[in-house]
Amino acid sequence: MLPGIRGLRLDVTEVRAKFKYDDHKPVEQRTDTARRLTERGTALDAPTAAQQLRRLDRVGTWKS
């Protein structure tokens, strides 16, 4: 069986991510998340916090 074993090495060259805004979470929790992002202040934290605050009126259970 050993001749059938193969290995594979992958080099990650790019990562694409999407921020999940969790619109189903309580407004208080989402406000606190935006506050903590603003305090942390790295990379895209400020724009992400601003987007989270703009979305506060979107509350509900969303189905994908």
ABEGO torsion letter per residue (X at the ends): XAAABBBBBBBBABBBBBBBAGAABBAAAAAAAAAAAAAAGBEAAAAAAAAAAAAAABBEBBBX
